[in-house]
Amino acid sequence: MYEPIVANYTAQGSDWTVEVKVKDQSKSATAADLVTARERADELVEELLDGDKKRTVVHTLDGDAVSFTAAYLTARLGLEDPTRSIPTQTRVDKTPAPAPPPAAMA
């Protein structure tokens, strides 16, 4: 069975730590920002799986892939502090969301 590679990022003050785990191996590195840590993760994967072309890497921020994606895109676009979590979205009106169109249900 194929096992995905997990790259988990944690913020430590203004620095970032990335730990890449695959099978029974792991490597870690630190970086000054999340974008650099993401680039470093690619290097760690290459070191762990030199020559293996079939790779699936799951990037997580403290174990959460959605939080990593939001933080990484925020940092990449230079919008704000990437350590902030995604705000909870609530509907302003209390009416239920509309049903999807019939084609989407197929």
Disulfide bonds with the S-S distance in Angstrom:
none
